[in-house]
Amino acid sequence: MPRPKKPRFVSGYPTIAAFVPQGVPITGEVMLSVEELEAIRLSDFEHLDQESAANLMQVSRQTYGRILFTARGIVGEALVTGKALKIAGGDYTMRRGGRRHRGRGRRGRMGGQE
């Protein structure tokens, strides 16, 4: 039996829940979890190194690297293929003492297109 996932710490719930391409037909949708968005925010927006970002999320550097790799793949898929990008779910805890949210398992590609 696999060991349970530790929750990842995030700074807050995103104010934007989805990005949808304009001017082209939507070819499906992909889901980005809240902790995957947090990994992108810390590395690509805040320009933190992986060790510092992993400490903020209270995960190992290797786990952070896996989260970031997966997140960038999901965002890349949405941009290249014209899929809607929805942000929701995951297994995270708010860093500032907010509520904990338990996810519904892995939310990768959706919309019936693998």
C-alpha atoms as an extended CHARMM CRD file, in Angstrom:
* protein
*
       114  EXT
         1         1  MET       CA              0.0000000000        0.0000000000        0.0000000000  PROA      1               0.0000000000
         2         2  PRO       CA              1.4920000000        3.3920000000       -0.9580000000  PROA      2               0.0000000000
         3         3  ARG       CA              2.1350000000        5.8640000000        1.7910000000  PROA      3               0.0000000000
         4         4  PRO       CA             -0.2560000000        8.8000000000        2.0270000000  PROA      4               0.0000000000
         5         5  LYS       CA              0.6750000000       12.0520000000        0.3140000000  PROA      5               0.0000000000
         6         6  LYS       CA              1.7490000000       14.8930000000        2.5710000000  PROA      6               0.0000000000
         7         7  PRO       CA             -0.1520000000       18.0930000000        1.8380000000  PROA      7               0.0000000000
         8         8  ARG       CA              1.7930000000       20.8300000000        0.0770000000  PROA      8               0.0000000000
         9         9  PHE       CA              1.7190000000       24.3340000000        1.5320000000  PROA      9               0.0000000000
        10        10  VAL       CA              0.4710000000       27.0970000000       -0.7770000000  PROA      10              0.0000000000
        11        11  SER       CA              0.1870000000       30.8450000000       -0.2120000000  PROA      11              0.0000000000
        12        12  GLY       CA             -3.4810000000       31.0410000000       -1.1760000000  PROA      12              0.0000000000
        13        13  TYR       CA             -6.2380000000       29.7830000000       -3.4170000000  PROA      13              0.0000000000
        14        14  PRO       CA             -5.9440000000       31.1920000000       -6.9580000000  PROA      14              0.0000000000
        15        15  THR       CA             -8.2800000000       34.0550000000       -7.8630000000  PROA      15              0.0000000000
        16        16  ILE       CA             -8.4390000000       32.8690000000      -11.4800000000  PROA      16              0.0000000000
        17        17  ALA       CA             -9.9300000000       29.4250000000      -11.9920000000  PROA      17              0.0000000000
        18        18  ALA       CA             -9.4220000000       28.9250000000      -15.7460000000  PROA      18              0.0000000000
        19        19  PHE       CA             -7.7560000000       30.1340000000      -18.9250000000  PROA      19              0.0000000000
        20        20  VAL       CA             -9.5470000000       29.5730000000      -22.1940000000  PROA      20              0.0000000000
        21        21  PRO       CA             -8.0770000000       30.2060000000      -25.6730000000  PROA      21              0.0000000000
        22        22  GLN       CA             -9.8660000000       32.8630000000      -27.7050000000  PROA      22              0.0000000000
        23        23  GLY       CA            -10.4510000000       32.8410000000      -31.4450000000  PROA      23              0.0000000000
        24        24  VAL       CA             -9.9190000000       29.1010000000      -31.9100000000  PROA      24              0.0000000000
        25        25  PRO       CA            -12.0910000000       26.0810000000      -31.1910000000  PROA      25              0.0000000000
        26        26  ILE       CA            -11.3390000000       24.5550000000      -27.7990000000  PROA      26              0.0000000000
        27        27  THR       CA             -9.9570000000       21.0510000000      -28.2700000000  PROA      27              0.0000000000
        28        28  GLY       CA            -10.5200000000       19.8630000000      -24.7010000000  PROA      28              0.0000000000
        29        29  GLU       CA             -9.3730000000       20.8300000000      -21.2430000000  PROA      29              0.0000000000
        30        30  VAL       CA             -6.5680000000       20.0200000000      -18.8360000000  PROA      30              0.0000000000
        31        31  MET       CA             -6.5430000000       20.4030000000      -15.0610000000  PROA      31              0.0000000000
        32        32  LEU       CA             -3.7890000000       22.0690000000      -13.0610000000  PROA      32              0.0000000000
        33        33  SER       CA             -3.8900000000       21.4550000000       -9.3180000000  PROA      33              0.0000000000
        34        34  VAL       CA             -3.4530000000       24.2960000000       -6.8340000000  PROA      34              0.0000000000
        35        35  GLU       CA             -0.0720000000       22.9670000000       -5.7120000000  PROA      35              0.0000000000
        36        36  GLU       CA              1.1070000000       22.7160000000       -9.3300000000  PROA      36              0.0000000000
        37        37  LEU       CA              0.1250000000       26.3580000000       -9.8550000000  PROA      37              0.0000000000
        38        38  GLU       CA              2.0040000000       27.2580000000       -6.6590000000  PROA      38              0.0000000000
        39        39  ALA       CA              5.1470000000       25.5310000000       -7.9760000000  PROA      39              0.0000000000
        40        40  ILE       CA              4.9610000000       27.5400000000      -11.2140000000  PROA      40              0.0000000000
        41        41  ARG       CA              4.3320000000       30.7320000000       -9.2490000000  PROA      41              0.0000000000
        42        42  LEU       CA              7.3320000000       30.1910000000       -6.9880000000  PROA      42              0.0000000000
        43        43  SER       CA              9.7790000000       29.2100000000       -9.7540000000  PROA      43              0.0000000000
        44        44  ASP       CA              8.6510000000       31.2010000000      -12.7810000000  PROA      44              0.0000000000
        45        45  PHE       CA              6.9800000000       34.2680000000      -11.2220000000  PROA      45              0.0000000000
        46        46  GLU       CA              8.8640000000       34.7020000000       -7.9250000000  PROA      46              0.0000000000
        47        47  HSD       CA             12.1350000000       33.3760000000       -9.4850000000  PROA      47              0.0000000000
        48        48  LEU       CA             12.9980000000       31.2170000000       -6.4800000000  PROA      48              0.0000000000
        49        49  ASP       CA             15.4310000000       28.3430000000       -6.8000000000  PROA      49              0.0000000000
        50        50  GLN       CA             13.9690000000       24.8720000000       -6.3170000000  PROA      50              0.0000000000
        51        51  GLU       CA             15.4510000000       24.4040000000       -2.8410000000  PROA      51              0.0000000000
        52        52  SER       CA             13.8750000000       27.6360000000       -1.5060000000  PROA      52              0.0000000000
        53        53  ALA       CA             10.5400000000       26.9100000000       -3.1880000000  PROA      53              0.0000000000
        54        54  ALA       CA             10.5140000000       23.3440000000       -1.8330000000  PROA      54              0.0000000000
        55        55  ASN       CA             11.0960000000       24.6770000000        1.6780000000  PROA      55              0.0000000000
        56        56  LEU       CA              8.1320000000       27.0530000000        1.3360000000  PROA      56              0.0000000000
        57        57  MET       CA              5.8940000000       24.2050000000        0.1690000000  PROA      57              0.0000000000
        58        58  GLN       CA              7.3900000000       21.9310000000        2.8800000000  PROA      58              0.0000000000
        59        59  VAL       CA              8.3160000000       19.1350000000        0.4810000000  PROA      59              0.0000000000
        60        60  SER       CA             11.6590000000       17.7100000000       -0.5870000000  PROA      60              0.0000000000
        61        61  ARG       CA             13.4950000000       19.3270000000       -3.4830000000  PROA      61              0.0000000000
        62        62  GLN       CA             12.9640000000       16.1710000000       -5.5360000000  PROA      62              0.0000000000
        63        63  THR       CA              9.2080000000       16.2210000000       -4.9040000000  PROA      63              0.0000000000
        64        64  TYR       CA              9.0810000000       19.9090000000       -5.7830000000  PROA      64              0.0000000000
        65        65  GLY       CA             10.9420000000       19.1860000000       -9.0270000000  PROA      65              0.0000000000
        66        66  ARG       CA              8.3880000000       16.5060000000       -9.9490000000  PROA      66              0.0000000000
        67        67  ILE       CA              5.4670000000       18.8470000000       -9.1870000000  PROA      67              0.0000000000
        68        68  LEU       CA              7.0370000000       21.6190000000      -11.2800000000  PROA      68              0.0000000000
        69        69  PHE       CA              7.8420000000       19.2680000000      -14.1750000000  PROA      69              0.0000000000
        70        70  THR       CA              4.2590000000       17.9920000000      -14.2670000000  PROA      70              0.0000000000
        71        71  ALA       CA              2.8230000000       21.5160000000      -14.0060000000  PROA      71              0.0000000000
        72        72  ARG       CA              4.9330000000       22.8420000000      -16.8620000000  PROA      72              0.0000000000
        73        73  GLY       CA              3.8850000000       19.8910000000      -19.0160000000  PROA      73              0.0000000000
        74        74  ILE       CA              0.2000000000       20.5890000000      -18.3490000000  PROA      74              0.0000000000
        75        75  VAL       CA              0.5670000000       24.3120000000      -19.1180000000  PROA      75              0.0000000000
        76        76  GLY       CA              2.5660000000       23.5230000000      -22.2560000000  PROA      76              0.0000000000
        77        77  GLU       CA             -0.0880000000       21.0900000000      -23.4480000000  PROA      77              0.0000000000
        78        78  ALA       CA             -2.8140000000       23.7010000000      -22.9760000000  PROA      78              0.0000000000
        79        79  LEU       CA             -0.8540000000       26.3820000000      -24.8560000000  PROA      79              0.0000000000
        80        80  VAL       CA              0.2780000000       24.2130000000      -27.7570000000  PROA      80              0.0000000000
        81        81  THR       CA             -2.9590000000       22.2920000000      -28.3470000000  PROA      81              0.0000000000
        82        82  GLY       CA             -5.4950000000       25.0510000000      -27.5800000000  PROA      82              0.0000000000
        83        83  LYS       CA             -7.0490000000       23.3110000000      -24.5950000000  PROA      83              0.0000000000
        84        84  ALA       CA             -8.7620000000       25.1390000000      -21.7420000000  PROA      84              0.0000000000
        85        85  LEU       CA             -6.6560000000       25.2050000000      -18.5690000000  PROA      85              0.0000000000
        86        86  LYS       CA             -8.6380000000       24.7920000000      -15.3550000000  PROA      86              0.0000000000
        87        87  ILE       CA             -7.1170000000       25.2860000000      -11.9120000000  PROA      87              0.0000000000
        88        88  ALA       CA             -8.6640000000       23.2890000000       -9.0660000000  PROA      88              0.0000000000
        89        89  GLY       CA             -8.1800000000       20.4090000000       -6.6800000000  PROA      89              0.0000000000
        90        90  GLY       CA             -5.0830000000       18.8690000000       -5.2360000000  PROA      90              0.0000000000
        91        91  ASP       CA             -3.8110000000       18.0920000000       -1.7810000000  PROA      91              0.0000000000
        92        92  TYR       CA             -2.6930000000       21.2960000000       -0.1310000000  PROA      92              0.0000000000
        93        93  THR       CA             -2.7850000000       23.3940000000        3.0150000000  PROA      93              0.0000000000
        94        94  MET       CA             -2.8280000000       27.1840000000        3.1360000000  PROA      94              0.0000000000
        95        95  ARG       CA              0.4580000000       28.5470000000        4.4580000000  PROA      95              0.0000000000
        96        96  ARG       CA             -1.2710000000       31.2620000000        6.5130000000  PROA      96              0.0000000000
        97        97  GLY       CA             -3.4010000000       28.9310000000        8.6020000000  PROA      97              0.0000000000
        98        98  GLY       CA             -6.2240000000       28.5290000000        6.0970000000  PROA      98              0.0000000000
        99        99  ARG       CA             -8.3380000000       25.4470000000        5.5350000000  PROA      99              0.0000000000
       100       100  ARG       CA             -6.9620000000       22.1890000000        4.2450000000  PROA      100             0.0000000000
       101       101  HSD       CA             -8.3290000000       20.7440000000        1.0160000000  PROA      101             0.0000000000
       102       102  ARG       CA             -8.1220000000       17.0950000000        0.0720000000  PROA      102             0.0000000000
       103       103  GLY       CA             -7.9900000000       16.3990000000       -3.6440000000  PROA      103             0.0000000000
       104       104  ARG       CA             -9.6450000000       13.7570000000       -5.7640000000  PROA      104             0.0000000000
       105       105  GLY       CA             -6.5230000000       12.0090000000       -6.9960000000  PROA      105             0.0000000000
       106       106  ARG       CA             -4.4610000000       12.8090000000      -10.1030000000  PROA      106             0.0000000000
       107       107  ARG       CA             -6.1140000000       15.2310000000      -12.4610000000  PROA      107             0.0000000000
       108       108  GLY       CA             -4.0720000000       15.1820000000      -15.6410000000  PROA      108             0.0000000000
       109       109  ARG       CA             -5.6490000000       15.3170000000      -19.0530000000  PROA      109             0.0000000000
       110       110  MET       CA             -9.3980000000       15.5830000000      -19.2410000000  PROA      110             0.0000000000
       111       111  GLY       CA            -12.0630000000       15.8590000000      -21.8860000000  PROA      111             0.0000000000
       112       112  GLY       CA            -11.5650000000       12.3270000000      -23.1890000000  PROA      112             0.0000000000
       113       113  GLN       CA             -8.3890000000       13.1740000000      -25.1140000000  PROA      113             0.0000000000
       114       114  GLU       CA             -5.2410000000       11.4030000000      -23.9970000000  PROA      114             0.0000000000
